[in-house]
Amino acid sequence: MSIWCKKFRFTWIDGSLVECEKAQVHVLTHALHYGTGVFEGIRGYWNGENLYVFRLREHMERMLVSAKMIGFKLGYNVEQLVDATLEVIRANEFKENVYIRPIAFAGEGTISLDITSLPVRVAIAAFPFGHYLKPEGVRVKVVSWRRIPSFSLPISAKATGIYLNSVISLAEAKREGYDEALLLDWRGYISEGSGENVFIVRNGVIATPPVTASILEGITRDAVIKIARDLGYNVEERDITRDELYSASEAFMTGTAAEITPIVEVDGKTVGGGSPGPVTRRLQEEYRDIVMAKNEKYMKWLTPVY
Ligand SMILES: Cc1ncc(COP(=O)(O)O)c(C=O)c1O
């Protein structure tokens, strides 16, 4: 039995719900060999009354753009993917926080790098999920690997093959006793974490690297920029140097899995006072209220499941 099937009963694959054990692929699946896939990571929050999926439509829109960038035709539109997500959550009758993983990948048929003749398979799995990073704060290391530049791969696509860059970076950070990796871009400016965007606070101003710093344009990043501006903070999207990170009064990471995670240490140096700062805390509280459907103003970001 797959370890996953202890966590959920049904998966949506190629248009229908199947029992978890049947959601399998052959070892000669193209994507397994060449990283030919695109995916998403989405969260659903149970607030005691209903389960709300955060920015579901935006995630599915990004998945279709990612697919286009690597030359995939999914055969499903945003509405169909949104409906399929709700269908798989309902079938599993989840009443707790969940992580949703849609993936589209090149199937079986050839070992050639020419994917034009291959079927594109689409699956959506969902399972109970808690914290990804320590919510009280992480210690990060600027690793020796650089984030892949957009002149080598379409890095704004959330494509599976690109993640080897993240995997080896995180391994380096963990090997040296850190919680998370921070990658510089090809020019040497701050890019992002292995699976998160990065923000700093300096002189009361919030700053985050621009889309041109080889980042994945995070949906949480976008949400945090909007929330922070609505709270009256000044937010800049601009290049950030490594030493600005060292001298920042606060720093934090954002991502679907990471949500808003304070950075308390970089390369052995404490950030600010070495514990989450007031701006980070304020944003964490606001974000939590929003995803838990406690803030009317942002209800447009939530899709109720039941
Ligand atoms: C490399 C990378 N950067 C940033 C993010 C944050 O993106 P989002 O907020 O859309 O989850 C993720 C997670 O999906 C990621 O994998």
The ligand as an ORCA input file, in Angstrom:
! r2SCAN-3c Opt
* xyz 0 1
  C      10.509     28.108     -5.986
  C       9.268     28.691     -5.373
  N       9.205     30.018     -5.153
  C       8.128     30.592     -4.610
  C       7.027     29.834     -4.217
  C       5.836     30.515     -3.619
  O       4.759     30.485     -4.530
  P       3.264     30.475     -4.026
  O       3.118     31.576     -3.081
  O       2.471     30.683     -5.272
  O       3.019     29.152     -3.399
  C       7.055     28.462     -4.410
  C       5.919     27.627     -4.019
  O       5.071     27.328     -4.800
  C       8.185     27.877     -5.009
  O       8.244     26.568     -5.209
*
